[in-house]
């Protein structure tokens, strides 16, 4: 099985390299791509993640390695949004979801994974070492341990413990409204609105283009804080939280996963780019679709997309003000506020 997969991958790469070589010599845009790899990722945490991704890209490394190394930074940070230090589910356990996808449409994912520090790396192992796309729960953990990933302690970080104890004071099993003004009062289905009007988040998604013009992406999350046990959102679902088509572009999503899943969000953005829309316009179209579906309930959720196309163009869009993405290439490094439909 492994030998066959390597043969198919090598054959595909050889064919694609031939086509890519023709494109590089035929269009000015493609030449620009070759000279300037780039990486974009969701939220301000992406600034730090992008640095690790750039260490790979700037030395001629593969986009797949860049998007893995990049989001691993966020998985290891002490925050309440991503990784083992994040907020738990309503039963007090931290569960993690992640996926990864390369330029050959190979993809892997894990969901409802506990006690493993880097779920994105486990997702890559699923992609490379199994005939499957997704492993979940106990099976995902068994696979991770078999692949050499250590089991971490089952305990909450100090920050998450405080958040969980605050939530328990008023907890209910009924999902409350998301658009709240006080971080302490929020319930499942984050992101939630902070006192300064910005939106909190619980995901990092990253897409990158390497010096060869190849695309890859990753997405990792602890899921919505204080979610129902067993809940999985869009982040580990190929086509929802992440999608890569090396002929067209790549997209990743953040926000309320249930509503990203409803429209196969990231795949929809890439398909709109295939039809000729630029990244920002494609992201906007899918945001408009979500708002049409949700109606007035769109006031209470946040969803954002960021995408890149094969020309190296980048764009993003969100339902509400407050979503931003981090960009880094050979010329600039910055946090960019996304355009939005609603205040």
Helices and strands as residue ranges (DSSP letters): H 2-26, H 28-35, E 38-42, H 45-57, H 63-76, E 96-101, E 107-113, H 119-129, E 134-136, H 137-146, H 158-169, G 183-185, E 203-209, E 215-221, E 242-245, E 249-255, H 257-262, H 265-274, H 279-294, G 295-300, E 303-309, E 314-320, E 324-329, E 333-337, E 339-342
